Amino acid sequence: MSISSKTRKALHEAGLTEYELRAYVSLLKYGPMIANETSNESDIPYSKIYEVLRNLEKKGWIEIESGRPNKYYPKAPSEAIEATRMRVERMLSNFENQVLEELQPIYQKKGIRERPDIWIVRGDFNVIQKIREVIKKTEKELVFAIPVLKPILYKDFNSDFIRIGASRIQFRLMTTKTADEELLAEIGKVAETRIRDQMFGGGLISDNNEVVLLLGESGEETIAIWSDHLGLIRFAREYFDYLWDGAVPL
């Protein structure tokens, strides 16, 4: 069972070694197998196969049926990816406080502005991370204009929106009528939501302290601008309010 180079790269970035990748793909292709069968089909040395299979179980990609011998079952890729997401989030949560407690005071002690008041952010991952960073710091009010809202994109911000819903943060979200109806209903539980026929660009403003402007795509690269420049924030806020007044409540 051959897989594309993009999928292979994605699996490596999800934390699978080359042997773990081969074992999992072989189990998907041939179905549940015992260790020596998995070793043969995946071309993994028998001396390594038990360690590989144990690691796959720990990472949430396979299940083991105890017996003489044990039998190994692949989990559905959707379940395995979700297990990876949860494992990474737990790992980050475990060391976040320790890292911030020791390193943040060093950064603050310098008393030097380490960044310009305007940044250009490139690429889907970096833009999403910057948006999440801004949302996480929000304490009082968040306004968010997003032209295209799809379940796969909403998933990136789901935990942030849940946190906002459980807080006293005032949250207003504006999108277009192309948005998924079930998704809009879900967002409507945590945000005052309005719909427009169309929207050119988008962005968010947090506490009137930071703004992220979504500029769309340049070729295949997503581009955004982050700023804490008060003039730019004021301009973005006036434009958002103008669009908001002309939008239809959900």
C-alpha positions as CSV (number, residue, x, y, z in Angstrom):
1,M,0.0,0.0,0.0
2,S,1.8,3.1,-1.2
3,I,1.0,6.5,0.2
4,S,1.8,9.9,-1.2
5,S,4.9,11.9,-0.1
6,K,2.6,14.5,1.5
7,T,0.8,11.9,3.6
8,R,4.1,10.4,4.6
9,K,5.4,13.8,5.6
10,A,2.2,14.5,7.6
11,L,2.5,11.2,9.5
12,H,6.1,12.0,10.4
13,E,5.1,15.4,11.6
14,A,2.3,13.8,13.6
15,G,5.0,11.9,15.5
16,L,5.3,8.6,13.8
17,T,8.8,7.2,13.0
18,E,9.4,5.5,9.7
19,Y,9.0,2.0,11.2
20,E,5.8,3.1,13.0
21,L,4.4,4.5,9.8
22,R,5.1,1.3,7.9
23,A,3.6,-0.9,10.6
24,Y,0.4,1.2,10.8
25,V,-0.1,1.4,7.0
26,S,0.5,-2.4,6.7
27,L,-2.2,-3.0,9.3
28,L,-4.6,-0.8,7.4
29,K,-3.8,-2.6,4.2
30,Y,-3.9,-6.2,5.4
31,G,-6.1,-5.9,8.5
32,P,-5.3,-7.2,12.0
33,M,-2.1,-9.3,12.2
34,I,0.2,-10.8,14.8
35,A,3.7,-9.4,15.3
36,N,5.7,-11.6,12.9
37,E,3.1,-11.0,10.1
38,T,3.3,-7.3,10.7
39,S,7.1,-7.5,10.6
40,N,7.0,-9.4,7.2
41,E,4.5,-7.2,5.5
42,S,6.0,-3.9,6.7
43,D,9.6,-4.9,6.1
44,I,10.5,-4.1,9.7
45,P,13.2,-6.3,11.5
46,Y,11.6,-8.8,13.8
47,S,13.9,-7.6,16.6
48,K,12.2,-4.1,16.4
49,I,8.6,-5.0,15.7
50,Y,7.4,-5.3,19.3
51,E,8.9,-2.0,20.3
52,V,7.3,-0.4,17.2
53,L,3.9,-1.8,18.0
54,R,4.0,-0.9,21.7
55,N,4.9,2.7,20.6
56,L,2.0,2.8,18.2
57,E,-0.4,1.7,21.0
58,K,0.9,4.4,23.3
59,K,0.4,7.0,20.7
60,G,-3.1,5.9,20.0
61,W,-2.8,4.5,16.5
62,I,-3.4,0.8,17.2
63,E,-5.1,-1.5,19.7
64,I,-3.8,-4.8,21.0
65,E,-5.9,-7.9,21.5
66,S,-4.2,-10.0,24.2
67,G,-3.7,-13.6,23.4
68,R,-1.1,-16.2,22.5
69,P,0.1,-14.5,20.4
70,N,-1.2,-10.9,20.6
71,K,-3.1,-9.5,17.7
72,Y,-2.7,-5.9,16.5
73,Y,-5.6,-3.8,15.1
74,P,-5.3,-0.4,13.4
75,K,-7.5,2.4,14.6
76,A,-9.4,4.5,12.1
77,P,-7.1,7.4,10.9
78,S,-9.7,9.9,12.2
79,E,-9.5,8.4,15.7
80,A,-5.7,8.2,15.6
81,I,-5.3,11.8,14.5
82,E,-7.7,12.9,17.3
83,A,-5.6,10.9,19.8
84,T,-2.5,12.6,18.6
85,R,-4.1,16.0,19.0
86,M,-5.1,15.2,22.6
87,R,-1.7,13.8,23.4
88,V,0.1,17.0,22.1
89,E,-2.3,19.3,23.9
90,R,-1.7,17.4,27.2
91,M,2.0,17.6,26.6
92,L,1.9,21.3,26.0
93,S,-0.3,21.8,29.0
94,N,2.1,19.9,31.3
95,F,5.1,22.0,30.5
96,E,3.5,25.3,29.7
97,N,3.4,26.6,33.2
98,Q,7.0,25.5,34.0
99,V,8.4,27.2,30.8
100,L,6.4,30.4,31.3
101,E,7.2,30.6,35.0
102,E,11.0,30.5,34.4
103,L,11.4,32.3,31.0
104,Q,8.7,34.9,30.9
105,P,10.3,37.0,33.8
106,I,13.6,37.0,31.9
107,Y,11.8,38.4,28.8
108,Q,10.0,41.0,30.8
109,K,13.0,42.0,32.8
110,K,14.8,43.2,29.7
111,G,12.3,46.0,29.4
112,I,13.0,46.3,25.6
113,R,10.4,46.2,22.9
114,E,11.4,43.1,21.0
115,R,9.0,43.5,18.1
116,P,7.7,46.2,15.7
117,D,4.1,47.4,16.0
118,I,3.3,45.8,12.6
119,W,4.1,42.2,11.6
120,I,3.4,40.4,8.3
121,V,2.4,36.8,9.1
122,R,2.6,34.2,6.3
123,G,1.3,30.7,5.9
124,D,-1.9,28.9,7.2
125,F,-0.2,27.5,10.3
126,N,1.4,30.8,11.3
127,V,-1.7,32.8,10.7
128,I,-3.9,30.4,12.7
129,Q,-1.3,30.4,15.6
130,K,-1.2,34.2,15.6
131,I,-5.0,34.3,15.8
132,R,-5.1,31.8,18.6
133,E,-2.4,33.7,20.5
134,V,-4.5,36.9,20.2
135,I,-7.7,35.2,21.2
136,K,-6.1,33.6,24.2
137,K,-5.0,37.0,25.6
138,T,-8.5,38.5,25.2
139,E,-10.1,39.5,28.5
140,K,-13.0,41.8,27.7
141,E,-14.1,41.9,24.1
142,L,-13.4,40.0,20.8
143,V,-14.7,40.9,17.4
144,F,-14.1,38.5,14.6
145,A,-14.9,38.9,10.9
146,I,-14.2,35.8,8.8
147,P,-15.3,35.6,5.2
148,V,-15.1,31.8,4.9
149,L,-16.1,29.6,7.9
150,K,-15.9,25.9,7.4
151,P,-15.9,23.0,10.0
152,I,-12.3,22.2,9.3
153,L,-11.3,25.8,10.0
154,Y,-13.6,26.1,13.0
155,K,-11.9,23.1,14.6
156,D,-8.7,25.0,14.9
157,F,-10.5,27.6,17.1
158,N,-13.0,25.3,18.9
159,S,-11.2,25.2,22.2
160,D,-10.7,28.9,22.2
161,F,-14.3,29.6,21.5
162,I,-15.4,27.2,24.3
163,R,-13.2,29.1,26.7
164,I,-14.8,32.4,25.6
165,G,-18.2,30.9,26.0
166,A,-17.4,30.0,29.6
167,S,-16.1,33.5,30.4
168,R,-17.6,37.0,30.5
169,I,-15.9,38.1,27.3
170,Q,-18.2,39.9,24.9
171,F,-17.8,38.1,21.6
172,R,-19.2,39.2,18.2
173,L,-18.6,37.2,15.0
174,M,-19.5,38.1,11.5
175,T,-19.3,35.8,8.5
176,T,-21.0,35.2,5.1
177,K,-24.1,33.3,4.2
178,T,-21.9,30.5,2.7
179,A,-21.1,29.3,6.2
180,D,-22.2,25.8,7.3
181,E,-25.6,26.1,9.1
182,E,-24.8,23.6,11.8
183,L,-21.6,25.4,12.5
184,L,-23.3,28.8,12.7
185,A,-25.8,27.3,15.3
186,E,-22.8,26.1,17.3
187,I,-21.1,29.4,17.2
188,G,-24.3,31.2,18.1
189,K,-24.1,29.6,21.5
190,V,-21.0,31.6,22.4
191,A,-21.1,34.6,20.1
192,E,-23.5,37.2,18.9
193,T,-23.4,36.3,15.2
194,R,-24.3,38.2,12.1
195,I,-24.3,37.3,8.4
196,R,-23.4,39.3,5.2
197,D,-23.9,38.4,1.6
198,Q,-20.2,38.8,1.0
199,M,-17.1,40.1,2.7
200,F,-13.7,41.1,1.3
201,G,-11.0,40.2,3.7
202,G,-11.5,39.8,7.4
203,G,-9.8,39.9,10.8
204,L,-10.2,40.2,14.5
205,I,-9.7,42.8,17.2
206,S,-9.0,41.9,20.8
207,D,-9.8,44.4,23.6
208,N,-9.0,47.2,21.2
209,N,-5.3,46.4,21.9
210,E,-4.4,44.1,19.0
211,V,-5.7,43.5,15.5
212,V,-5.1,40.7,12.9
213,L,-6.1,41.6,9.4
214,L,-6.7,38.7,7.0
215,L,-5.5,39.6,3.5
216,G,-6.5,36.5,1.7
217,E,-4.1,34.5,-0.3
218,S,-1.1,35.5,-2.5
219,G,-0.7,32.6,-4.8
220,E,-1.0,29.7,-2.4
221,E,0.2,31.5,0.7
222,T,-2.1,32.9,3.3
223,I,-1.1,36.3,4.5
224,A,-2.2,38.4,7.5
225,I,-1.1,41.5,9.3
226,W,-0.8,41.7,13.1
227,S,-0.5,45.1,14.8
228,D,-0.9,46.8,18.1
229,H,-0.7,50.2,16.5
230,L,-3.6,52.2,17.9
231,G,-4.3,54.1,14.6
232,L,-4.6,50.8,12.7
233,I,-6.8,49.3,15.4
234,R,-9.1,52.3,15.4
235,F,-9.5,52.1,11.6
236,A,-10.1,48.4,11.7
237,R,-12.7,48.8,14.5
238,E,-14.6,51.5,12.6
239,Y,-14.7,49.3,9.5
240,F,-15.9,46.3,11.4
241,D,-18.7,48.4,13.1
242,Y,-19.7,49.7,9.6
243,L,-20.0,46.1,8.2
244,W,-21.7,44.9,11.4
245,D,-24.5,47.5,11.2
246,G,-25.3,46.2,7.7
247,A,-25.2,42.5,8.5
248,V,-28.2,40.3,9.4
249,P,-28.5,38.8,12.9
250,L,-28.3,35.0,13.0
